[in-house]
Amino acid sequence: MHNKSVAELSRALEQGTVSSVELTRQFLDRIRNEDGKYNSFITVTEDQALADARTADEQRAAGNATPWTGVPFAHKDIFCTNGVRTTCGSKMLANFVPPYDATVTANFRKAGAVCLGKTNMDEFAMGSSNESSHFGPVTNPWGEKRVPGGSSGGSAAAVAARLVPAATATDTGGSIRQPAALCGITGLKPTYGRVSRYGMIAFASSLDQGGTMARTAEDNAMMLNVMAGFDPKDSTSVDREVPDYTATLNEPLKGLKIGLPREYLSDQLSPAMEQQVRDAVKEYEKLGATVKEVSLPHAKLAIAAYYVIAPAEASANLSRFDGVRYGYRCDDPKDLMDLYTRTRAEGFGNEVKRRILVGTYALSAGYFDAYYLKAQKVRRLIQQDFVNAFQEVDVLMSPTSPSPAFIQGEKNTDPVTMYLEDVFTIAINLAGVPAMSVPAGFIDGLPVGLQIIGDYFSEARLLNAAHQFQQVTDWHQREPN
Amino acid sequence: MQWDIVIGLEIHVQLATRTKIFSGSSTAYGAEPNTQANAVDLAMPGTLPVPNEQAFRYAVMFGLAVNAEIERRSVFERKNYFYPDLPKGYQTTQLARPIVGPGYVDIELGNGESKRVRIHHAHLEEDAGKSLHEAIHDSMGHGMTGVDLNRAGTPLIEVVTEPDMNNAEEAVAFAKKLHGIVTSLGICDGDMSQGSMRFDVNISLKPRGSDTLGTRTETKNLNSFRFMEQAIAHEVERQMDILEDGGTITQETRLYNGDRDESRSMRTKEEANDYRYFPCPDLLPVVLDDAFIEEARNSLPELPDTRKARFMDQYGLNDYDAGLLAGDSKLAALFEETVLHGKDAKLSANWILGEFSARLNADEKSVAQAPVDGKQLGNLVARIADNTISSAGAKKVFEALWAGDNGDVDAIIDAKGLKQVSDTGELEKMVDEVLSGMPDQVAQYQNEEDPKKRKKMLGGFMGPLMKASKGQGNPKLFNEILARKLDG
């Protein structure tokens, strides 16, 4: 059963060939037996999961089922869960138990899904290797000592290792797509505003977006059906109709116009990676798509702009962790300043501190115009690049990451090298458009991802394109040994 | 040297919305600490602000009332600093694009002239909580600081004026005018004792006639007109002493202690925070369309200036009385209620601005807290006007009403035996009796040529007459009878 997709599990539950309690037990057993190797979970909520599974079975018996009723899954530990600790991968929140649900959490609860626990992540979602977690690094199921990517490394590894069929994730600069690529699974970052951010612990508010991780595009569609929608508690969420994302998965791709951004397929890309992308695009041509080269002229400025805007927002977003009301507090503060400085010095890890410092600097008097305002101008140019590109083509395709999973410790001594992991993903967050990563082959036995980028609110088309690709390829079905 | 005083004000006006500016918590004053703070107010992780439309409506109404431009696309920003009563570590406020742009207010001065004070802008923001330094101790008895977040997130507009005022009188006149405007609009309860309006005063001095402004100081958080007046006098004197001794003024923020008439430096410019303002990414720009602004314009109630003109026209009040009564919406409402029951507008105005206001001041009460209402005052005025009671008797009735003994004016008059005797025959008898007992004074009066002195001497008979009538004789009639009998 652990190799089945969400859609298959949903059908099995519907047909009564398995109960939610049985499924939940099986997956909990797998987590208990296997996760020692991966460290993909921070918290496993065994009792709660079994109780929810029993409720789900009763609901199915009573005929009150949704497609998700009784299906096990996991939440990235960035989504607040009422009564279950939510750490955001940080010592700062190691004992924080929220008295409320994130809207995403509440939506899955309403749908009857069974949450097995909270997955590991880079601290406050800041990282591309899941090495900045206070709860230890996550190991990629595809290779011993390989990183799973980040920041949603726990969710990606758990799905790849078949510990859960699906997991929620978030993406601020690539945190869904890059780990999905490195772990050989399918992930979707929706349009900014499509999924409520309420109760999703903020890293950079104008870039953060909750999204989906599963092995198939169809499962991603099923997740998005639960997650998407306007939320009156999040004034940046968009009041726009939510389609049934599973309804259009089988639309033919004939006539789909694919754009290949020149800047993303430059000579700096490894020939092996470029070959993977071109092979994937060939599959699309066989399905009736046409391909042309397009330009995103400001793409090269994306990392620089991002590493001003994201840290600037983070520096303010993380001010609330001050030891006054909740979370970590240093021992015996001698006065207020001591309480603040030691709580934050002891409670935050290095990467988080680095970004708070960078962000604070960028917003400081005398630097604001040169950094923050300039970065915002660049951001608008990048947005315009995408708007222009989507007048010519329906989707853009590129590699998701420059290389497959790297060795733990290889990049975390040099922040800039680590930041370059997101060179193909970051501009998408700055523009706010949706994008997916779809398994598209292997290099040296390690999975690589194809990034498919769409126009605003074109998630249905992205999922359709990914699903059709998965009907003619089996990269997403490969299992790490 | 002669000095010009330059004053600008920043006024925090607490908006009378039912709930907070970015959360659904109640804004009611005086609840148990932290009972009106939800997850958003506590800045729990992942929580987000949701703007309260009523706060925007109130801000727009204010803008229209002070003849200001309304910003169609205003932006909230984060003002970053750490303090225990600031849960998010930043205040959500407006800086570059405030909702209310430049406007003005005309104030009336004691000499009868009026003056225009320009408003630079007014912006929306959230209030912080309160730190409680007193009366909190741990189990070992060590003093601790408590934090009450009930007030955190209460909507404010901060009104910033141009430095257009030149003395304390003008500043206080402006403050009172603004108080009248916001209470008339119903966007603020105006209760300064509860912090509903708080004033920061920027003061600088420059040599008389100079075009260059001097270095200014800011005196913060003055919560009464009296303290504001005192604080300005205090700060002007302090700066003048320094300048006349050849010193220089330090740009700083000062705190004024009204009970001691002292001030101290809170922080200098060098110690000031770099607040690192930037647009709040959790809130979209506030876009106001014409319909919203027109709806606010149509909902504007009568404002003090219009009301003053009406009071002069409708009730025949003089400029000064009309200005005082119309300037405060509660006082204006009380006046109209009083006239409704008492008919005599001038007498109603005299009583409200006289006895009633004096008692408010003495008891440090607001109009809303007064134990006497307009109906009672009106009934009292009616009984004075129809000669049932004398003004001395009326004061006794008023005292009784104020003390809350008995709410009914006529019942008090009866119970206290204050009905005056207006039966001419009876009064004439008393006058005859008194005059016959005072032959010397009568002769003296009749020999006096100077009408002024005669009038004064006439008063000398009133004491014995009032005594003889046990205070109940109608003094006006006594006077008439006396004059008739003595002048022949």
Interface residues (C-beta under 8 A of the other chain):
Chain A: F79 C80 T86 C88 L93 F96 P98 P99 Y100 A102 R197 Y198 G199 M200 I201 A202 A204 S205 S206 P232 K233 D234 S235 T236 A312 E313 S315 A316 S319 R320 F321 D322 V324 R325 Y326 G327 L336 Y340 T360 L363 S364 A365 F368 Y372
Chain B: A39 L42 A43 M44 P45 G46 T47 L48 P49 V50 P51 R78 N80 F82 P84 P87 K88 G89 Y90 V147 D274 R276 Y277 F278 P281 D282 L283 L284
